[in-house]
Amino acid sequence: MALSPPPLLLLLLLLLPPLLMALLAWAATPLEPVPVPTLIPADPPLPTQSPDALFAAGAEAYARGDWPTVVLQMERALRARAAVRSRLVRCRLRCANATAGPAEGTEPQPDPVLRDLWFFRVLLRRAACLRNCGPAAPSRYRLGEELDREFGRRSPYNYLQVAYFKSEFRLGVRFYTEEQPAAAILHLEKALEEYFVADTECRALCEGPYDYEGYNYLEYNADLFQAITDHSMQVLSCKQGCVTELASQPGQEKPLEDFLPSHFNYLQFAYYNNGNYEKAIECAKTYLLFFPHDEVMNQNLAYYTAVLGENLARPIQPREEIQVYHQRSLMEKELLFFSYDVFGIPFVDPDTWTPEEVIPKRLREKQKVERETAARISEEIGNLMKEIETLVEEKAKESADMSKFIREGGPLVYEGASVTMNSKALNGSQRVVVDGLLSAEECRELQRLTNAAASAGDGYRGKTSPHTPSETFYGVTVLKALKLGQEGKVPLHSAYLYYNVTDKVRHMMESYFRLEVPLHFSYSHLVCRTAIDEKQEGRSDNSHEVHVDNCILNAEALVCVKEPPAYTFRDYSAILYLNGDFEGGAFYFTELDAKTETAEVQPQCGRAVGFSSGSENPHGVKAVTKGQRCAIALWFTLDPRHSERERVQADDLVKMLFSMEEGDLEPEMEKESPAAIVVGKDEL
């Protein structure tokens, strides 16, 4: 049944009715300390190794054909990620319980004048509690964007060819087809139990930050209620998407259709074959919640009722938890379809059982077309992936031969910059060391920026390095520095210098390596590594072990596999140093064996190392044993599709902040070449 558009305030009340009605009276009480979610014994401990490292180890083993190690490391990666996710889920659920009020109807209704304020008071307490969930950023337990997408594509499951979540369901179906109803019932009921645990976790993980995909975040200017609507609909759409995620299976492009209802289809017949008519009727009625006009199921129900007797069959109801699930899902769909119809927020229904009356009439045909389009795209993904794999192999081959065709030695563009070492002096190809890119004062200013950004709450606040426990690091990205400058937490001039310097390095790389197409930022950040004095005695590790920036290095086999989790789209890398007053911390190149050192570069203020990101340039960083080493690390891609989203946002912010403030720039900034101020993840 199509909904008539209510006022926006009424829509807000519809979005979270349980919270609104149950918590209003409770919210009127004086504010108490915000509940901080604490870990309880039931929480799994954090793994000793991060999911990223375990996944990479499994991928390396795959490259060298070490199958037992592949299984071992991928299973560990899955368990590590599951532990991190489980702690986050438990924390979010604890926050929901800690900020929940009395049951509906147990307290008098509040005055309508104060209703909105009390409602938002509850939300503020919930948000304050949720801030304490998850590992501090950055953390070795926080998955990188690329690897998180790999887990999202179920790559570890594809390596293992095992989907643990659906094993009970598959066993139940197998026993059902083998006409062993008792065993089928046991495994299908267990599968249902695990399904709802996974569904709860999946839905909790949807309550994250708003994704500005499709918007320029600086131009996003929704009012209060529209912003709440946008974010709420995004969360609800994600929660509806859990149906697809839980029904997906490794090796198959399409998820299992009607996965949850199918459990009850199998169960009703298994209980019948086992002689339990009460349970057969319960499961049949539960299935009919989703498909009330299913002719076969209605015939089965009539037969079970006749055998058991009308008086005994009539009181049997569908399972209570499924009734709640069904009602909640229908209400979510109504809200999502309403927002689609009124606000144009897209929603593709993952279920085939949704009643027509839930969908506004003018959207029904559109929804049908979109579902057919999505199915067709899913069928084509397999062929497309094969084509992409072929292209990746060709690109990898081209990358290996890159040094034969690409020229180097072009002009450096900037006055005062000079080549200190070229590829020949560095005993390799596509390598260069350039001095004079920064003055001593600029180096000091950028170092101060890093520490000021850290103390202002940027997040890189003296955490242990993800690559060694013997060092800590401070750091800041370009966009975060500009935002902190905009807020007055760090000098805006310093943040703008940082922005310009990164662009300066990009133009220098394009010119020196004589690239015919522009470079795009893939990722960049400023990082200061500091030696922990009490952890230097007997130290044998590096600050960053030997690696390659766009492939997985297998030093034993002397190969570099260009596939995820490596950042395969990276083409060039650069490091711009801000100081040299520390001990250790030298940058060095090696052969593919990761042992034979071919060249070493000592950091100093204004010195940059630039090189191609492929297997021709394995590199690492020696241990920082005393003092602090600061550098700007940059990675570039020739493919604009992999351009860093944060850089685009930084460009927009610079335009907004400086388009009318050119006269406010310091003299040394005005003297820069125009190219230096064009508005255009690893640490090294």
C-alpha positions in Angstrom: 0.0 0.0 0.0 1.6 3.3 -1.1 2.2 5.7 1.7 1.1 9.3 1.6 4.0 11.7 2.3 3.9 12.8 6.0 5.8 15.9 7.4 9.5 15.4 7.8 9.2 15.3 11.5 6.8 12.5 11.3 9.2 10.6 9.0 11.9 11.1 11.7 9.6 9.6 14.3 8.9 6.6 12.0 12.6 6.0 11.6 13.3 4.9 15.2 9.9 4.2 16.8 11.1 1.7 19.5 13.7 4.2 20.8 11.4 7.2 20.6 8.4 5.7 22.4 10.3 3.6 24.9 12.9 6.1 26.0 11.1 9.4 26.2 10.2 9.3 29.9 13.5 7.9 30.8 15.4 10.6 28.9 13.8 13.2 31.1 15.9 12.1 34.1 19.1 14.1 35.0 22.1 13.2 32.8 24.3 10.5 34.4 27.9 9.7 33.5 28.1 8.3 29.9 28.3 4.5 30.1 31.7 3.3 28.8 31.5 -0.1 27.2 34.0 -2.3 29.1 35.3 -5.7 27.9 33.8 -8.7 29.7 35.2 -12.2 29.9 33.0 -13.4 27.0 34.9 -11.0 24.6 37.5 -12.9 22.5 41.0 -11.6 23.1 42.6 -9.6 20.3 44.8 -11.9 18.1 48.5 -11.8 18.5 48.9 -11.0 14.8 46.7 -8.6 12.8 44.3 -9.9 10.1 46.3 -7.9 7.5 49.6 -9.7 8.3 48.0 -13.1 8.4 46.2 -12.6 5.1 49.4 -11.4 3.4 51.3 -14.5 4.7 48.6 -16.7 3.3 48.8 -15.0 -0.1 52.5 -15.4 -0.1 52.2 -19.1 0.6 49.7 -19.4 -2.2 52.2 -17.8 -4.6 54.8 -20.4 -3.8 52.4 -23.3 -3.8 52.6 -24.0 0.0 49.1 -25.3 0.4 49.2 -26.3 4.1 50.4 -22.9 5.0 47.7 -21.3 2.8 45.0 -23.1 4.8 46.7 -22.3 8.2 47.3 -18.6 7.5 43.9 -18.0 5.9 42.1 -19.7 8.8 44.1 -17.6 11.2 43.2 -14.4 9.2 39.5 -15.3 9.4 39.7 -15.9 13.1 41.6 -12.7 13.7 39.1 -10.6 11.7 36.2 -12.4 13.4 37.7 -11.6 16.9 38.1 -7.9 16.0 34.6 -7.7 14.5 33.1 -9.6 17.5 34.5 -7.1 20.0 33.1 -4.3 17.9 29.7 -5.9 17.7 29.6 -6.7 21.4 30.5 -3.2 22.3 27.8 -1.7 20.1 25.2 -4.0 21.5 26.3 -3.1 25.0 25.9 0.5 24.2 22.4 -0.2 22.9 21.5 -2.0 26.1 23.2 0.6 28.4 21.2 3.5 26.9 17.9 1.7 26.6 15.0 3.0 28.7 12.0 1.4 30.3 9.5 -0.6 28.4 6.8 1.2 26.4 3.8 2.1 28.6 5.6 1.9 32.0 6.1 5.7 32.2 3.8 8.6 31.5 4.1 10.2 28.1 6.2 13.5 28.0 5.0 16.9 27.0 5.1 17.1 23.1 7.1 20.4 23.4 10.0 18.6 25.0 9.7 15.3 23.0 12.3 16.1 20.3 14.9 17.3 22.9 14.5 14.2 25.0 14.8 12.0 21.9 18.1 13.7 20.9 19.3 13.4 24.5 19.1 9.6 24.2 20.9 9.7 20.9 23.7 11.8 22.3 24.2 9.3 25.1 24.3 6.4 22.6 26.8 8.2 20.4 29.0 9.0 23.4 29.1 5.4 24.4 29.8 4.2 20.8 32.9 6.4 20.7 34.7 4.0 22.9 34.1 1.0 20.6 36.8 -0.3 18.3 40.6 -0.1 18.4 42.2 3.3 18.6 43.2 4.7 15.2 45.5 4.0 13.7 45.9 0.5 14.9 47.3 -2.7 13.5 43.9 -4.2 14.2 42.1 -1.7 12.0 41.8 -3.2 8.5 43.1 -1.2 5.5 40.5 -0.2 2.9 41.8 -2.5 0.3 42.1 -5.5 2.6 38.6 -4.9 4.0 37.3 -5.1 0.5 39.1 -8.4 0.1 37.4 -9.8 3.2 34.1 -8.3 1.8 34.6 -10.2 -1.4 35.2 -13.3 0.8 38.6 -13.8 -0.7 39.8 -15.9 2.4 36.8 -18.1 1.9 37.6 -18.5 -1.8 41.2 -19.5 -0.9 39.9 -22.1 1.6 36.8 -23.2 -0.4 35.0 -23.5 2.9 32.0 -21.4 4.1 31.9 -22.2 7.7 28.7 -20.3 8.4 26.6 -22.5 6.0 28.1 -25.8 6.8 25.2 -26.7 9.2 22.6 -25.8 6.5 24.4 -27.8 3.8 24.6 -30.8 6.2 20.9 -30.4 7.0 20.0 -30.4 3.3 22.2 -33.4 2.7 20.6 -35.5 5.4 17.2 -34.3 4.2 17.9 -35.6 0.6 19.2 -38.9 2.2 15.9 -39.2 4.0 17.4 -39.0 7.5 14.9 -36.5 9.0 16.2 -36.5 12.6 19.8 -35.6 11.5 18.4 -33.0 9.0 16.3 -31.4 11.8 19.4 -31.2 14.1 21.6 -29.4 11.6 18.9 -27.1 10.1 17.9 -25.9 13.6 21.5 -25.3 14.4 21.9 -23.4 11.1 18.9 -21.1 12.1 20.5 -20.4 15.4 23.8 -19.4 13.8 21.9 -17.4 11.1 20.4 -15.1 13.7 23.7 -14.6 15.5 25.3 -13.6 12.3 22.4 -11.4 11.3 22.6 -9.5 14.6 26.3 -9.0 14.1 25.9 -7.9 10.5 23.2 -5.3 11.5 25.3 -3.9 14.3 28.2 -3.3 12.0 26.0 -1.2 9.7 25.8 1.6 12.3 28.9 3.3 11.1 29.7 6.8 9.7 27.8 8.3 6.8 29.3 7.4 3.4 29.4 10.5 1.2 29.7 8.3 -1.9 28.2 10.3 -4.8 28.4 13.7 -2.9 31.1 16.3 -2.6 31.1 16.4 1.2 31.8 20.2 1.2 28.7 20.8 -0.9 26.5 18.5 1.2 24.1 20.9 2.9 21.1 18.9 4.0 19.1 20.3 7.0 18.8 18.5 10.3 15.9 16.2 9.4 17.2 15.5 5.8 20.6 14.6 7.2 19.1 12.3 9.7 16.9 10.8 7.0 19.9 10.3 4.6 22.1 8.6 7.3 19.2 6.5 8.7 18.2 5.2 5.2 21.8 4.3 4.5 22.0 2.3 7.7 18.6 0.6 7.0 19.7 -0.2 3.5 22.9 -1.8 4.8 20.8 -3.8 7.3 18.6 -5.1 4.6 21.7 -6.0 2.7 22.6 -8.5 5.4 20.1 -10.8 3.8 22.3 -11.0 0.7 25.6 -11.1 2.7 24.4 -14.1 4.8 23.1 -15.9 1.7 26.2 -15.5 -0.3 28.4 -18.5 -0.9 32.0 -19.0 -2.0 32.5 -19.7 -5.7 29.0 -18.5 -6.6 28.3 -15.0 -8.0 24.6 -15.1 -6.9 23.4 -15.6 -3.3 21.0 -18.3 -2.3 17.5 -17.1 -3.1 15.1 -16.9 -0.1 17.7 -18.4 2.1 16.0 -17.9 5.5 12.5 -19.1 4.4 14.0 -22.1 2.7 15.1 -23.4 6.2 11.4 -23.8 7.1 10.5 -25.4 3.8 13.0 -28.2 4.6 12.1 -28.3 8.3 8.3 -28.7 7.8 8.8 -31.8 5.7 11.6 -33.2 7.9 9.4 -32.9 11.0 6.5 -34.5 9.1 8.8 -37.4 8.1 9.8 -37.7 11.8 6.2 -37.9 12.9 6.2 -34.5 14.7 3.1 -32.8 13.3 3.1 -29.9 15.8 6.5 -28.8 14.7 5.6 -29.4 11.0 2.6 -27.1 11.4 4.7 -24.5 13.2 7.3 -24.5 10.4 4.7 -24.5 7.6 3.0 -21.4 9.2 6.3 -19.7 9.6 7.1 -20.3 5.9 3.7 -18.9 4.9 4.6 -15.6 6.7 6.9 -15.0 3.7 4.9 -16.7 1.0 1.2 -16.7 2.2 -0.2 -17.8 -1.2 2.2 -20.7 -1.8 -0.1 -23.5 -3.0 2.0 -26.5 -2.0 2.7 -25.2 1.5 -1.0 -24.4 2.1 -1.9 -28.0 1.0 0.8 -29.4 3.4 -0.6 -27.3 6.2 -4.1 -28.5 5.5 -2.9 -32.1 5.6 -0.9 -31.7 8.8 -4.0 -30.0 10.4 -6.3 -32.8 9.4 -4.0 -35.4 10.8 -3.4 -33.6 14.1 -6.9 -32.3 14.5 -8.3 -28.7 14.1 -8.5 -28.1 17.9 -4.8 -28.9 18.4 -3.5 -27.3 15.2 -5.3 -23.9 15.5 -3.3 -22.6 18.6 0.0 -23.3 16.9 1.6 -20.0 15.7 4.5 -19.2 13.5 7.8 -18.9 15.4 7.9 -15.8 17.5 11.4 -14.7 16.5 10.5 -15.0 12.8 7.3 -13.0 13.3 9.5 -10.2 14.9 12.0 -10.5 12.1 9.2 -10.4 9.4 7.5 -7.3 11.0 10.8 -5.5 11.4 11.9 -6.2 7.8 8.5 -5.1 6.4 8.7 -1.8 8.3 12.3 -1.2 7.1 11.2 -1.8 3.6 8.3 0.6 3.9 10.6 3.3 5.1 13.2 2.6 2.4 10.7 2.6 -0.4 9.1 5.7 1.0 12.5 7.5 1.0 13.1 6.2 -2.6 9.8 7.5 -3.7 9.9 10.9 -2.0 13.6 11.7 -1.7 15.1 9.6 -4.5 17.3 7.5 -2.2 17.8 4.3 -4.2 16.9 0.9 -2.7 17.0 -2.5 -4.3 15.0 -5.0 -2.3 17.1 -8.2 -1.6 14.0 -10.3 -1.0 11.5 -11.9 -3.4 8.8 -12.3 -0.8 8.1 -8.6 -0.2 4.3 -7.9 -0.6 3.4 -5.6 -3.5 1.4 -3.3 -1.2 4.6 -2.3 0.6 6.1 -0.9 -2.6 4.6 2.4 -4.0 2.9 1.7 -7.2 5.1 3.8 -9.4 8.2 2.1 -8.0 7.0 -1.5 -8.5 8.0 -1.7 -12.2 11.2 0.2 -11.6 12.1 -2.2 -8.7 11.5 -5.2 -10.9 13.7 -3.8 -13.7 16.5 -3.0 -11.1 16.4 -6.5 -9.7 16.6 -8.0 -13.2 19.5 -5.7 -14.0 21.3 -6.6 -10.8 20.9 -10.3 -11.6 22.2 -9.8 -15.1 25.2 -7.9 -13.8 25.9 -10.7 -11.3 25.9 -13.2 -14.2 28.3 -11.1 -16.2 30.8 -10.6 -13.3 32.4 -14.0 -13.8 33.3 -13.2 -17.4 34.4 -9.7 -16.5 36.7 -11.0 -13.7 38.4 -13.4 -16.2 39.0 -10.5 -18.6 40.3 -8.4 -15.7 42.7 -11.2 -14.6 44.0 -11.3 -18.2 44.6 -7.5 -18.2 46.3 -7.6 -14.8 48.7 -10.3 -16.1 49.4 -8.2 -19.2 50.0 -5.2 -17.0 52.3 -7.1 -14.7 54.3 -8.2 -17.7 54.5 -4.6 -19.0 55.6 -3.4 -15.6 58.4 -6.0 -15.5 59.7 -4.6 -18.8 59.0 -1.0 -17.9 62.7 0.0 -17.5 63.4 -1.0 -21.1 61.0 1.6 -22.5 60.6 4.5 -20.0 63.2 7.2 -20.2 64.4 9.1 -17.2 66.5 12.2 -16.6 64.0 14.9 -17.4 64.2 18.4 -15.9 63.4 18.8 -12.2 61.1 21.8 -12.8 62.0 23.6 -9.5 64.8 26.0 -8.8 67.3 24.7 -6.3 66.5 21.0 -6.8 69.3 18.8 -8.1 69.8 15.1 -8.8 72.2 13.5 -6.3 72.0 9.9 -7.4 70.4 8.5 -10.6 69.4 4.9 -11.4 73.0 4.0 -12.4 74.4 5.3 -9.1 71.7 3.5 -7.2 72.4 0.2 -9.1 68.9 -0.3 -10.4 66.3 1.2 -12.8 63.7 3.9 -12.4 65.3 5.3 -9.3 66.4 8.8 -8.3 67.6 10.8 -5.3 66.9 14.6 -5.4 68.1 17.2 -2.9 67.0 20.8 -2.4 63.2 20.3 -2.4 62.7 22.0 1.0 64.5 24.6 3.0 65.6 24.0 6.6 62.8 26.2 7.9 60.2 24.4 5.8 61.4 21.1 7.2 61.1 22.3 10.8 57.7 23.7 10.1 56.4 20.4 8.7 57.9 18.5 11.7 56.1 20.9 14.1 52.9 20.3 12.1 53.1 16.6 12.7 53.5 16.9 16.4 50.8 19.6 16.6 48.4 17.5 14.6 49.0 14.6 16.9 48.4 16.6 20.1 45.3 18.2 18.5 43.7 14.7 18.3 44.4 13.6 14.7 44.8 10.0 15.9 48.4 9.3 15.1 49.4 9.9 18.7 52.5 8.1 19.6 51.2 4.6 18.9 53.5 1.7 18.5 54.5 1.3 14.9 52.6 -1.4 13.0 55.9 -2.6 11.6 58.0 -2.8 14.8 57.3 -2.6 18.6 60.6 -0.7 19.1 59.3 2.6 17.6 56.4 4.9 18.0 55.0 7.2 15.3 53.1 10.4 14.9 51.5 11.3 11.6 48.9 13.2 9.6 47.4 13.0 6.2 47.0 16.1 3.9 43.2 16.3 4.3 43.3 16.0 8.1 46.0 18.6 8.3 43.9 21.1 6.3 40.8 20.4 8.4 42.8 20.9 11.6 44.1 24.2 10.1 40.6 25.2 9.2 39.5 24.6 12.8 42.5 26.6 14.1 44.1 23.6 15.9 47.3 23.8 13.8 48.7 26.7 11.7 46.8 26.8 8.4 49.9 28.1 6.6 51.7 24.9 7.7 48.9 22.6 6.4 48.9 24.5 3.1 52.7 24.1 2.8 52.2 20.4 3.3 49.6 20.3 0.6 51.8 22.2 -1.8 54.9 20.1 -1.1 53.2 16.9 -2.0 52.1 18.4 -5.3 55.6 19.6 -5.8 56.9 16.0 -5.5 54.3 14.8 -7.9 55.3 17.3 -10.6 59.0 16.5 -10.1 58.3 12.8 -10.6 56.3 13.3 -13.7 59.0 15.5 -15.2 62.1 13.6 -14.2 60.7 10.2 -15.4 59.3 11.8 -18.6 55.8 10.5 -18.1 53.4 11.2 -20.9 50.4 10.8 -18.7 49.8 12.6 -15.3 50.3 10.9 -12.0 47.4 10.8 -9.5 47.7 10.5 -5.8 47.0 7.0 -4.5 47.9 7.8 -0.9 50.1 10.1 1.1 50.9 10.9 4.7 53.5 12.6 6.9 54.9 10.2 9.5 57.5 10.7 12.3 59.0 7.5 13.8 60.6 7.7 17.2 62.9 5.1 18.7 61.8 3.8 22.1 65.1 4.0 24.1 64.4 1.0 26.4 63.6 -1.3 23.5 66.8 -0.8 21.5 69.1 -3.2 23.3 69.4 -6.5 21.3 67.1 -5.2 18.6 67.4 -7.1 15.3 64.4 -6.0 13.3 64.0 -3.2 10.8 61.8 -0.1 11.0 60.1 -1.5 7.9 61.1 -4.8 6.4 61.9 -5.2 2.7 58.7 -5.1 0.5 57.5 -4.0 -2.9 54.8 -1.3 -3.2 52.5 -3.0 -5.8 53.0 -6.7 -5.4 53.5 -9.4 -2.8 57.2 -10.2 -2.5 58.1 -13.9 -2.1 61.8 -13.5 -1.5 62.4 -17.3 -1.3 61.0 -17.9 -4.8 62.4 -14.6 -6.2 59.0 -13.6 -7.5 56.5 -10.8 -6.7 52.8 -11.6 -7.1 50.8 -8.7 -8.3 47.4 -9.4 -6.7 45.5 -8.2 -3.6 46.1 -7.5 -0.8 49.0 -5.7 -2.6 48.1 -2.2 -4.0 48.4 -3.4 -7.5 47.4 0.0 -9.0 50.4 1.9 -7.6 52.9 2.9 -10.3 55.4 5.3 -8.6 56.5 6.0 -5.0 58.4 8.8 -3.3 59.7 9.7 0.1 60.5 13.3 1.1 62.7 13.5 4.2 62.3 16.3 6.8 65.4 15.6 8.9 68.6 13.6 9.4 69.4 14.2 13.1 68.7 10.7 14.3 70.5 7.4 14.3 69.7 4.5 11.9 66.6 4.9 9.7 68.4 4.6 6.3 66.4 3.7 3.2 67.8 0.9 1.1 67.1 -1.0 -2.1 67.6 -4.8 -2.5 67.4 -7.5 -5.1 64.3 -9.7 -5.1 65.8 -11.9 -2.5 65.3 -9.1 0.0 68.9 -9.6 1.3 71.3 -8.4 -1.3 71.5 -4.6 -0.8 72.0 -2.6 -4.0 71.9 0.9 -2.6 71.4 2.9 0.6 70.1 6.5 1.0 70.7 8.5 4.2 67.7 10.8 5.0 68.3 14.6 5.3 66.1 17.7 5.1 64.7 18.3 1.6 66.0 15.0 0.1 63.5 12.9 -1.9 63.8 9.3 -3.1 61.6 8.5 -6.1 61.2 5.2 -7.9 58.8 3.0 -9.8 56.6 0.8 -7.5 57.1 -2.6 -9.2 59.2 -5.6 -8.6 62.3 -3.9 -10.0 62.5 -1.9 -6.7 62.3 -3.9 -3.5 63.1 -1.6 -0.6 63.0 -1.3 3.2 63.9 1.0 6.1 66.6 0.2 8.7 65.9 0.5 12.4 65.6 4.0 13.9 67.7 3.4 17.0 67.8 6.9 18.5 65.8 10.1 17.9 62.9 10.9 15.6 62.8 10.3 11.8 60.2 12.3 9.8 59.2 11.9 6.2 56.3 12.4 3.8 55.5 9.1 2.0 53.7 9.3 -1.3 52.3 6.7 -3.7 51.0 7.6 -7.2 49.0 5.8 -9.8 48.7 6.3 -13.6 45.1 5.1 -13.4 42.7 8.0 -12.5 40.1 5.4 -11.3 42.3 4.7 -8.3 42.9 8.4 -7.4 42.7 8.9 -3.7 39.3 10.2 -2.6 40.9 12.2 0.3 43.0 14.1 -2.1 40.0 15.2 -4.1 38.4 16.4 -0.9 41.6 18.2 0.0 41.6 19.9 -3.4 38.1 21.1 -2.8 38.9 22.4 0.7 42.0 24.3 -0.6 39.8 25.9 -3.3 37.3 27.0 -0.6 40.0 28.2 1.9 42.4 30.0 -0.5 40.5 31.0 -3.6 39.9 34.5 -2.2 42.9 34.6 0.2 45.8 34.7 -2.3 47.1 38.0 -0.7 47.4 36.4 2.7 50.1 33.9 1.6 53.6 34.3 3.0 56.3 35.7 0.7 58.1 32.3 0.4 54.9 30.7 -0.7 54.3 33.3 -3.4 57.7 32.6 -4.8 56.9 29.0 -5.5 56.5 27.9 -9.1 52.8 28.0 -10.1 53.0 24.2 -10.5 53.7 24.0 -6.8 50.3 25.4 -5.8 48.1 23.8 -8.4 44.9 22.7 -6.8 44.8 19.7 -8.2 49.6 2.8 3.1 52.4 1.9 4.1 54.9 3.9 6.0 58.4 4.3 4.7 
